[in-house]
Amino acid sequence: MYAASSPVAYEVRGAFSAGEVVELALAHGDEHVIKLADTALDVGDEGALAAAVRAVELNEPLR
């Protein structure tokens, strides 16, 4: 299993609305990022939305 030896420091760049998260994910284009954003909407809390934004930041965009 792959795992970091220690947690990676991360600061959320601010609050994102659900609409902004979906817009970022769709513009990114990766199906996994889009699915994570969709799941974050289902969960509906700031942590889930922040995780979706982080996925956009970490993955190479397809578009």
mmCIF file of the N, C-alpha and C atoms, coordinates in Angstrom:
data_MODEL
# 
_entry.id   MODEL 
# 
loop_
_atom_site.group_PDB 
_atom_site.id 
_atom_site.type_symbol 
_atom_site.label_atom_id 
_atom_site.label_alt_id 
_atom_site.label_comp_id 
_atom_site.label_asym_id 
_atom_site.label_entity_id 
_atom_site.label_seq_id 
_atom_site.pdbx_PDB_ins_code 
_atom_site.Cartn_x 
_atom_site.Cartn_y 
_atom_site.Cartn_z 
_atom_site.occupancy 
_atom_site.B_iso_or_equiv 
_atom_site.pdbx_formal_charge 
_atom_site.auth_seq_id 
_atom_site.auth_comp_id 
_atom_site.auth_asym_id 
_atom_site.auth_atom_id 
_atom_site.pdbx_PDB_model_num 
ATOM 1   N N  . MET A 1 1  ? 0.839   -1.175 0.000   1.00 0.00 ? 1  MET A N  1 
ATOM 2   C CA . MET A 1 1  ? 0.000   0.000  0.000   1.00 0.00 ? 1  MET A CA 1 
ATOM 3   C C  . MET A 1 1  ? 0.889   1.245  0.000   1.00 0.00 ? 1  MET A C  1 
ATOM 4   N N  . TYR A 1 2  ? 0.455   2.242  -0.730  1.00 0.00 ? 2  TYR A N  1 
ATOM 5   C CA . TYR A 1 2  ? 1.170   3.512  -0.760  1.00 0.00 ? 2  TYR A CA 1 
ATOM 6   C C  . TYR A 1 2  ? 0.593   4.435  0.295   1.00 0.00 ? 2  TYR A C  1 
ATOM 7   N N  . ALA A 1 3  ? 1.473   5.015  1.070   1.00 0.00 ? 3  ALA A N  1 
ATOM 8   C CA . ALA A 1 3  ? 1.029   5.959  2.091   1.00 0.00 ? 3  ALA A CA 1 
ATOM 9   C C  . ALA A 1 3  ? 2.171   6.899  2.428   1.00 0.00 ? 3  ALA A C  1 
ATOM 10  N N  . ALA A 1 4  ? 1.804   8.118  2.741   1.00 0.00 ? 4  ALA A N  1 
ATOM 11  C CA . ALA A 1 4  ? 2.802   9.093  3.164   1.00 0.00 ? 4  ALA A CA 1 
ATOM 12  C C  . ALA A 1 4  ? 3.299   8.727  4.559   1.00 0.00 ? 4  ALA A C  1 
ATOM 13  N N  . SER A 1 5  ? 4.557   9.018  4.835   1.00 0.00 ? 5  SER A N  1 
ATOM 14  C CA . SER A 1 5  ? 5.100   8.715  6.156   1.00 0.00 ? 5  SER A CA 1 
ATOM 15  C C  . SER A 1 5  ? 4.531   9.648  7.226   1.00 0.00 ? 5  SER A C  1 
ATOM 16  N N  . SER A 1 6  ? 4.056   10.810 6.782   1.00 0.00 ? 6  SER A N  1 
ATOM 17  C CA . SER A 1 6  ? 3.410   11.744 7.695   1.00 0.00 ? 6  SER A CA 1 
ATOM 18  C C  . SER A 1 6  ? 2.386   12.559 6.898   1.00 0.00 ? 6  SER A C  1 
ATOM 19  N N  . PRO A 1 7  ? 1.423   13.153 7.581   1.00 0.00 ? 7  PRO A N  1 
ATOM 20  C CA . PRO A 1 7  ? 0.412   13.942 6.869   1.00 0.00 ? 7  PRO A CA 1 
ATOM 21  C C  . PRO A 1 7  ? 1.041   15.123 6.129   1.00 0.00 ? 7  PRO A C  1 
ATOM 22  N N  . VAL A 1 8  ? 0.461   15.452 5.007   1.00 0.00 ? 8  VAL A N  1 
ATOM 23  C CA . VAL A 1 8  ? 0.916   16.591 4.217   1.00 0.00 ? 8  VAL A CA 1 
ATOM 24  C C  . VAL A 1 8  ? 0.129   17.813 4.667   1.00 0.00 ? 8  VAL A C  1 
ATOM 25  N N  . ALA A 1 9  ? 0.842   18.877 4.979   1.00 0.00 ? 9  ALA A N  1 
ATOM 26  C CA . ALA A 1 9  ? 0.177   20.109 5.394   1.00 0.00 ? 9  ALA A CA 1 
ATOM 27  C C  . ALA A 1 9  ? -0.614  20.682 4.223   1.00 0.00 ? 9  ALA A C  1 
ATOM 28  N N  . TYR A 1 10 ? -1.818  21.108 4.499   1.00 0.00 ? 10 TYR A N  1 
ATOM 29  C CA . TYR A 1 10 ? -2.659  21.700 3.464   1.00 0.00 ? 10 TYR A CA 1 
ATOM 30  C C  . TYR A 1 10 ? -3.583  22.720 4.090   1.00 0.00 ? 10 TYR A C  1 
ATOM 31  N N  . GLU A 1 11 ? -3.637  23.886 3.467   1.00 0.00 ? 11 GLU A N  1 
ATOM 32  C CA . GLU A 1 11 ? -4.558  24.922 3.911   1.00 0.00 ? 11 GLU A CA 1 
ATOM 33  C C  . GLU A 1 11 ? -5.559  25.173 2.803   1.00 0.00 ? 11 GLU A C  1 
ATOM 34  N N  . VAL A 1 12 ? -6.809  25.144 3.150   1.00 0.00 ? 12 VAL A N  1 
ATOM 35  C CA . VAL A 1 12 ? -7.874  25.397 2.182   1.00 0.00 ? 12 VAL A CA 1 
ATOM 36  C C  . VAL A 1 12 ? -7.754  26.839 1.705   1.00 0.00 ? 12 VAL A C  1 
ATOM 37  N N  . ARG A 1 13 ? -7.887  27.036 0.388   1.00 0.00 ? 13 ARG A N  1 
ATOM 38  C CA . ARG A 1 13 ? -7.721  28.363 -0.210  1.00 0.00 ? 13 ARG A CA 1 
ATOM 39  C C  . ARG A 1 13 ? -8.921  29.272 0.004   1.00 0.00 ? 13 ARG A C  1 
ATOM 40  N N  . GLY A 1 14 ? -9.825  28.904 0.822   1.00 0.00 ? 14 GLY A N  1 
ATOM 41  C CA . GLY A 1 14 ? -11.022 29.692 1.054   1.00 0.00 ? 14 GLY A CA 1 
ATOM 42  C C  . GLY A 1 14 ? -12.246 28.804 0.935   1.00 0.00 ? 14 GLY A C  1 
ATOM 43  N N  . ALA A 1 15 ? -13.393 29.384 1.126   1.00 0.00 ? 15 ALA A N  1 
ATOM 44  C CA . ALA A 1 15 ? -14.634 28.614 1.042   1.00 0.00 ? 15 ALA A CA 1 
ATOM 45  C C  . ALA A 1 15 ? -15.105 28.568 -0.406  1.00 0.00 ? 15 ALA A C  1 
ATOM 46  N N  . PHE A 1 16 ? -15.526 27.396 -0.835  1.00 0.00 ? 16 PHE A N  1 
ATOM 47  C CA . PHE A 1 16 ? -16.056 27.213 -2.174  1.00 0.00 ? 16 PHE A CA 1 
ATOM 48  C C  . PHE A 1 16 ? -17.500 26.755 -2.055  1.00 0.00 ? 16 PHE A C  1 
ATOM 49  N N  . SER A 1 17 ? -18.345 27.326 -2.882  1.00 0.00 ? 17 SER A N  1 
ATOM 50  C CA . SER A 1 17 ? -19.731 26.855 -2.926  1.00 0.00 ? 17 SER A CA 1 
ATOM 51  C C  . SER A 1 17 ? -19.777 25.546 -3.695  1.00 0.00 ? 17 SER A C  1 
ATOM 52  N N  . ALA A 1 18 ? -20.855 24.823 -3.535  1.00 0.00 ? 18 ALA A N  1 
ATOM 53  C CA . ALA A 1 18 ? -21.025 23.564 -4.257  1.00 0.00 ? 18 ALA A CA 1 
ATOM 54  C C  . ALA A 1 18 ? -20.947 23.806 -5.760  1.00 0.00 ? 18 ALA A C  1 
ATOM 55  N N  . GLY A 1 19 ? -21.553 24.870 -6.229  1.00 0.00 ? 19 GLY A N  1 
ATOM 56  C CA . GLY A 1 19 ? -21.526 25.196 -7.653  1.00 0.00 ? 19 GLY A CA 1 
ATOM 57  C C  . GLY A 1 19 ? -20.120 25.457 -8.166  1.00 0.00 ? 19 GLY A C  1 
ATOM 58  N N  . GLU A 1 20 ? -19.321 26.152 -7.368  1.00 0.00 ? 20 GLU A N  1 
ATOM 59  C CA . GLU A 1 20 ? -17.934 26.429 -7.763  1.00 0.00 ? 20 GLU A CA 1 
ATOM 60  C C  . GLU A 1 20 ? -17.111 25.153 -7.841  1.00 0.00 ? 20 GLU A C  1 
ATOM 61  N N  . VAL A 1 21 ? -17.340 24.235 -6.913  1.00 0.00 ? 21 VAL A N  1 
ATOM 62  C CA . VAL A 1 21 ? -16.606 22.970 -6.904  1.00 0.00 ? 21 VAL A CA 1 
ATOM 63  C C  . VAL A 1 21 ? -16.942 22.160 -8.155  1.00 0.00 ? 21 VAL A C  1 
ATOM 64  N N  . VAL A 1 22 ? -18.222 22.082 -8.488  1.00 0.00 ? 22 VAL A N  1 
ATOM 65  C CA . VAL A 1 22 ? -18.635 21.355 -9.686  1.00 0.00 ? 22 VAL A CA 1 
ATOM 66  C C  . VAL A 1 22 ? -18.051 22.008 -10.935 1.00 0.00 ? 22 VAL A C  1 
ATOM 67  N N  . GLU A 1 23 ? -18.081 23.317 -10.980 1.00 0.00 ? 23 GLU A N  1 
ATOM 68  C CA . GLU A 1 23 ? -17.524 24.048 -12.127 1.00 0.00 ? 23 GLU A CA 1 
ATOM 69  C C  . GLU A 1 23 ? -16.031 23.757 -12.293 1.00 0.00 ? 23 GLU A C  1 
ATOM 70  N N  . LEU A 1 24 ? -15.284 23.766 -11.200 1.00 0.00 ? 24 LEU A N  1 
ATOM 71  C CA . LEU A 1 24 ? -13.855 23.451 -11.253 1.00 0.00 ? 24 LEU A CA 1 
ATOM 72  C C  . LEU A 1 24 ? -13.622 22.031 -11.753 1.00 0.00 ? 24 LEU A C  1 
ATOM 73  N N  . ALA A 1 25 ? -14.398 21.078 -11.240 1.00 0.00 ? 25 ALA A N  1 
ATOM 74  C CA . ALA A 1 25 ? -14.238 19.677 -11.617 1.00 0.00 ? 25 ALA A CA 1 
ATOM 75  C C  . ALA A 1 25 ? -14.574 19.459 -13.091 1.00 0.00 ? 25 ALA A C  1 
ATOM 76  N N  . LEU A 1 26 ? -15.653 20.051 -13.554 1.00 0.00 ? 26 LEU A N  1 
ATOM 77  C CA . LEU A 1 26 ? -16.031 19.889 -14.960 1.00 0.00 ? 26 LEU A CA 1 
ATOM 78  C C  . LEU A 1 26 ? -15.011 20.538 -15.886 1.00 0.00 ? 26 LEU A C  1 
ATOM 79  N N  . ALA A 1 27 ? -14.488 21.686 -15.495 1.00 0.00 ? 27 ALA A N  1 
ATOM 80  C CA . ALA A 1 27 ? -13.456 22.338 -16.301 1.00 0.00 ? 27 ALA A CA 1 
ATOM 81  C C  . ALA A 1 27 ? -12.181 21.503 -16.329 1.00 0.00 ? 27 ALA A C  1 
ATOM 82  N N  . HIS A 1 28 ? -11.914 20.804 -15.236 1.00 0.00 ? 28 HIS A N  1 
ATOM 83  C CA . HIS A 1 28 ? -10.739 19.940 -15.141 1.00 0.00 ? 28 HIS A CA 1 
ATOM 84  C C  . HIS A 1 28 ? -10.851 18.778 -16.113 1.00 0.00 ? 28 HIS A C  1 
ATOM 85  N N  . GLY A 1 29 ? -12.001 18.111 -16.119 1.00 0.00 ? 29 GLY A N  1 
ATOM 86  C CA . GLY A 1 29 ? -12.276 17.087 -17.101 1.00 0.00 ? 29 GLY A CA 1 
ATOM 87  C C  . GLY A 1 29 ? -12.009 15.643 -16.718 1.00 0.00 ? 29 GLY A C  1 
ATOM 88  N N  . ASP A 1 30 ? -11.244 15.379 -15.676 1.00 0.00 ? 30 ASP A N  1 
ATOM 89  C CA . ASP A 1 30 ? -10.956 14.002 -15.289 1.00 0.00 ? 30 ASP A CA 1 
ATOM 90  C C  . ASP A 1 30 ? -12.193 13.377 -14.641 1.00 0.00 ? 30 ASP A C  1 
ATOM 91  N N  . GLU A 1 31 ? -12.582 12.193 -15.120 1.00 0.00 ? 31 GLU A N  1 
ATOM 92  C CA . GLU A 1 31 ? -13.801 11.560 -14.626 1.00 0.00 ? 31 GLU A CA 1 
ATOM 93  C C  . GLU A 1 31 ? -13.761 11.256 -13.135 1.00 0.00 ? 31 GLU A C  1 
ATOM 94  N N  . HIS A 1 32 ? -12.580 10.967 -12.600 1.00 0.00 ? 32 HIS A N  1 
ATOM 95  C CA . HIS A 1 32 ? -12.468 10.664 -11.169 1.00 0.00 ? 32 HIS A CA 1 
ATOM 96  C C  . HIS A 1 32 ? -12.627 11.928 -10.327 1.00 0.00 ? 32 HIS A C  1 
ATOM 97  N N  . VAL A 1 33 ? -12.088 13.023 -10.817 1.00 0.00 ? 33 VAL A N  1 
ATOM 98  C CA . VAL A 1 33 ? -12.238 14.307 -10.122 1.00 0.00 ? 33 VAL A CA 1 
ATOM 99  C C  . VAL A 1 33 ? -13.711 14.723 -10.134 1.00 0.00 ? 33 VAL A C  1 
ATOM 100 N N  . ILE A 1 34 ? -14.361 14.534 -11.275 1.00 0.00 ? 34 ILE A N  1 
ATOM 101 C CA . ILE A 1 34 ? -15.782 14.876 -11.384 1.00 0.00 ? 34 ILE A CA 1 
ATOM 102 C C  . ILE A 1 34 ? -16.609 14.016 -10.435 1.00 0.00 ? 34 ILE A C  1 
ATOM 103 N N  . LYS A 1 35 ? -16.323 12.733 -10.370 1.00 0.00 ? 35 LYS A N  1 
ATOM 104 C CA . LYS A 1 35 ? -17.059 11.827 -9.479  1.00 0.00 ? 35 LYS A CA 1 
ATOM 105 C C  . LYS A 1 35 ? -16.838 12.211 -8.008  1.00 0.00 ? 35 LYS A C  1 
ATOM 106 N N  . LEU A 1 36 ? -15.608 12.577 -7.658  1.00 0.00 ? 36 LEU A N  1 
ATOM 107 C CA . LEU A 1 36 ? -15.339 13.007 -6.283  1.00 0.00 ? 36 LEU A CA 1 
ATOM 108 C C  . LEU A 1 36 ? -16.120 14.277 -5.960  1.00 0.00 ? 36 LEU A C  1 
ATOM 109 N N  . ALA A 1 37 ? -16.179 15.203 -6.909  1.00 0.00 ? 37 ALA A N  1 
ATOM 110 C CA . ALA A 1 37 ? -16.952 16.431 -6.689  1.00 0.00 ? 37 ALA A CA 1 
ATOM 111 C C  . ALA A 1 37 ? -18.430 16.109 -6.504  1.00 0.00 ? 37 ALA A C  1 
ATOM 112 N N  . ASP A 1 38 ? -18.944 15.171 -7.297  1.00 0.00 ? 38 ASP A N  1 
ATOM 113 C CA . ASP A 1 38 ? -20.342 14.754 -7.171  1.00 0.00 ? 38 ASP A CA 1 
ATOM 114 C C  . ASP A 1 38 ? -20.602 14.140 -5.794  1.00 0.00 ? 38 ASP A C  1 
ATOM 115 N N  . THR A 1 39 ? -19.686 13.313 -5.347  1.00 0.00 ? 39 THR A N  1 
ATOM 116 C CA . THR A 1 39 ? -19.816 12.694 -4.024  1.00 0.00 ? 39 THR A CA 1 
ATOM 117 C C  . THR A 1 39 ? -19.727 13.755 -2.921  1.00 0.00 ? 39 THR A C  1 
ATOM 118 N N  . ALA A 1 40 ? -18.844 14.737 -3.118  1.00 0.00 ? 40 ALA A N  1 
ATOM 119 C CA . ALA A 1 40 ? -18.724 15.823 -2.135  1.00 0.00 ? 40 ALA A CA 1 
ATOM 120 C C  . ALA A 1 40 ? -20.041 16.578 -2.003  1.00 0.00 ? 40 ALA A C  1 
ATOM 121 N N  . LEU A 1 41 ? -20.756 16.734 -3.107  1.00 0.00 ? 41 LEU A N  1 
ATOM 122 C CA . LEU A 1 41 ? -22.061 17.392 -3.036  1.00 0.00 ? 41 LEU A CA 1 
ATOM 123 C C  . LEU A 1 41 ? -23.043 16.555 -2.220  1.00 0.00 ? 41 LEU A C  1 
ATOM 124 N N  . ASP A 1 42 ? -22.973 15.234 -2.389  1.00 0.00 ? 42 ASP A N  1 
ATOM 125 C CA . ASP A 1 42 ? -23.844 14.353 -1.612  1.00 0.00 ? 42 ASP A CA 1 
ATOM 126 C C  . ASP A 1 42 ? -23.540 14.444 -0.119  1.00 0.00 ? 42 ASP A C  1 
ATOM 127 N N  . VAL A 1 43 ? -22.251 14.509 0.216   1.00 0.00 ? 43 VAL A N  1 
ATOM 128 C CA . VAL A 1 43 ? -21.843 14.612 1.625   1.00 0.00 ? 43 VAL A CA 1 
ATOM 129 C C  . VAL A 1 43 ? -22.240 15.979 2.163   1.00 0.00 ? 43 VAL A C  1 
ATOM 130 N N  . GLY A 1 44 ? -21.921 17.020 1.400   1.00 0.00 ? 44 GLY A N  1 
ATOM 131 C CA . GLY A 1 44 ? -22.411 18.353 1.700   1.00 0.00 ? 44 GLY A CA 1 
ATOM 132 C C  . GLY A 1 44 ? -21.714 19.148 2.777   1.00 0.00 ? 44 GLY A C  1 
ATOM 133 N N  . ASP A 1 45 ? -20.516 18.753 3.193   1.00 0.00 ? 45 ASP A N  1 
ATOM 134 C CA . ASP A 1 45 ? -19.833 19.584 4.183   1.00 0.00 ? 45 ASP A CA 1 
ATOM 135 C C  . ASP A 1 45 ? -18.575 20.211 3.581   1.00 0.00 ? 45 ASP A C  1 
ATOM 136 N N  . GLU A 1 46 ? -18.006 21.167 4.318   1.00 0.00 ? 46 GLU A N  1 
ATOM 137 C CA . GLU A 1 46 ? -16.847 21.910 3.808   1.00 0.00 ? 46 GLU A CA 1 
ATOM 138 C C  . GLU A 1 46 ? -15.635 21.015 3.572   1.00 0.00 ? 46 GLU A C  1 
ATOM 139 N N  . GLY A 1 47 ? -15.442 20.010 4.422   1.00 0.00 ? 47 GLY A N  1 
ATOM 140 C CA . GLY A 1 47 ? -14.313 19.099 4.257   1.00 0.00 ? 47 GLY A CA 1 
ATOM 141 C C  . GLY A 1 47 ? -14.390 18.325 2.959   1.00 0.00 ? 47 GLY A C  1 
ATOM 142 N N  . ALA A 1 48 ? -15.582 17.865 2.619   1.00 0.00 ? 48 ALA A N  1 
ATOM 143 C CA . ALA A 1 48 ? -15.765 17.125 1.371   1.00 0.00 ? 48 ALA A CA 1 
ATOM 144 C C  . ALA A 1 48 ? -15.537 18.025 0.161   1.00 0.00 ? 48 ALA A C  1 
ATOM 145 N N  . LEU A 1 49 ? -16.048 19.234 0.215   1.00 0.00 ? 49 LEU A N  1 
ATOM 146 C CA . LEU A 1 49 ? -15.832 20.174 -0.889  1.00 0.00 ? 49 LEU A CA 1 
ATOM 147 C C  . LEU A 1 49 ? -14.349 20.527 -1.019  1.00 0.00 ? 49 LEU A C  1 
ATOM 148 N N  . ALA A 1 50 ? -13.671 20.696 0.112   1.00 0.00 ? 50 ALA A N  1 
ATOM 149 C CA . ALA A 1 50 ? -12.232 20.984 0.086   1.00 0.00 ? 50 ALA A CA 1 
ATOM 150 C C  . ALA A 1 50 ? -11.452 19.822 -0.526  1.00 0.00 ? 50 ALA A C  1 
ATOM 151 N N  . ALA A 1 51 ? -11.866 18.587 -0.241  1.00 0.00 ? 51 ALA A N  1 
ATOM 152 C CA . ALA A 1 51 ? -11.204 17.421 -0.825  1.00 0.00 ? 51 ALA A CA 1 
ATOM 153 C C  . ALA A 1 51 ? -11.365 17.408 -2.339  1.00 0.00 ? 51 ALA A C  1 
ATOM 154 N N  . ALA A 1 52 ? -12.531 17.785 -2.826  1.00 0.00 ? 52 ALA A N  1 
ATOM 155 C CA . ALA A 1 52 ? -12.757 17.838 -4.272  1.00 0.00 ? 52 ALA A CA 1 
ATOM 156 C C  . ALA A 1 52 ? -11.895 18.921 -4.918  1.00 0.00 ? 52 ALA A C  1 
ATOM 157 N N  . VAL A 1 53 ? -11.771 20.063 -4.271  1.00 0.00 ? 53 VAL A N  1 
ATOM 158 C CA . VAL A 1 53 ? -10.907 21.128 -4.795  1.00 0.00 ? 53 VAL A CA 1 
ATOM 159 C C  . VAL A 1 53 ? -9.454  20.660 -4.801  1.00 0.00 ? 53 VAL A C  1 
ATOM 160 N N  . ARG A 1 54 ? -9.053  19.957 -3.768  1.00 0.00 ? 54 ARG A N  1 
ATOM 161 C CA . ARG A 1 54 ? -7.679  19.437 -3.693  1.00 0.00 ? 54 ARG A CA 1 
ATOM 162 C C  . ARG A 1 54 ? -7.422  18.427 -4.811  1.00 0.00 ? 54 ARG A C  1 
ATOM 163 N N  . ALA A 1 55 ? -8.406  17.618 -5.150  1.00 0.00 ? 55 ALA A N  1 
ATOM 164 C CA . ALA A 1 55 ? -8.272  16.672 -6.248  1.00 0.00 ? 55 ALA A CA 1 
ATOM 165 C C  . ALA A 1 55 ? -8.028  17.401 -7.565  1.00 0.00 ? 55 ALA A C  1 
ATOM 166 N N  . VAL A 1 56 ? -8.699  18.533 -7.748  1.00 0.00 ? 56 VAL A N  1 
ATOM 167 C CA . VAL A 1 56 ? -8.477  19.348 -8.942  1.00 0.00 ? 56 VAL A CA 1 
ATOM 168 C C  . VAL A 1 56 ? -7.040  19.843 -8.975  1.00 0.00 ? 56 VAL A C  1 
ATOM 169 N N  . GLU A 1 57 ? -6.523  20.247 -7.812  1.00 0.00 ? 57 GLU A N  1 
ATOM 170 C CA . GLU A 1 57 ? -5.162  20.778 -7.731  1.00 0.00 ? 57 GLU A CA 1 
ATOM 171 C C  . GLU A 1 57 ? -4.100  19.704 -7.975  1.00 0.00 ? 57 GLU A C  1 
ATOM 172 N N  . LEU A 1 58 ? -4.345  18.481 -7.515  1.00 0.00 ? 58 LEU A N  1 
ATOM 173 C CA . LEU A 1 58 ? -3.325  17.437 -7.557  1.00 0.00 ? 58 LEU A CA 1 
ATOM 174 C C  . LEU A 1 58 ? -3.269  16.664 -8.861  1.00 0.00 ? 58 LEU A C  1 
ATOM 175 N N  . ASN A 1 59 ? -4.351  16.615 -9.611  1.00 0.00 ? 59 ASN A N  1 
ATOM 176 C CA . ASN A 1 59 ? -4.414  15.805 -10.816 1.00 0.00 ? 59 ASN A CA 1 
ATOM 177 C C  . ASN A 1 59 ? -4.232  16.660 -12.069 1.00 0.00 ? 59 ASN A C  1 
ATOM 178 N N  . GLU A 1 60 ? -3.566  16.088 -13.055 1.00 0.00 ? 60 GLU A N  1 
ATOM 179 C CA . GLU A 1 60 ? -3.372  16.781 -14.329 1.00 0.00 ? 60 GLU A CA 1 
ATOM 180 C C  . GLU A 1 60 ? -4.721  16.928 -15.020 1.00 0.00 ? 60 GLU A C  1 
ATOM 181 N N  . PRO A 1 61 ? -5.043  18.143 -15.488 1.00 0.00 ? 61 PRO A N  1 
ATOM 182 C CA . PRO A 1 61 ? -6.315  18.316 -16.190 1.00 0.00 ? 61 PRO A CA 1 
ATOM 183 C C  . PRO A 1 61 ? -6.314  17.636 -17.558 1.00 0.00 ? 61 PRO A C  1 
ATOM 184 N N  . LEU A 1 62 ? -7.484  17.182 -17.967 1.00 0.00 ? 62 LEU A N  1 
ATOM 185 C CA . LEU A 1 62 ? -7.626  16.552 -19.267 1.00 0.00 ? 62 LEU A CA 1 
ATOM 186 C C  . LEU A 1 62 ? -8.014  17.551 -20.338 1.00 0.00 ? 62 LEU A C  1 
ATOM 187 N N  . ARG A 1 63 ? -8.500  18.695 -19.935 1.00 0.00 ? 63 ARG A N  1 
ATOM 188 C CA . ARG A 1 63 ? -8.955  19.704 -20.901 1.00 0.00 ? 63 ARG A CA 1 
ATOM 189 C C  . ARG A 1 63 ? -8.087  20.922 -20.841 1.00 0.00 ? 63 ARG A C  1 
# 
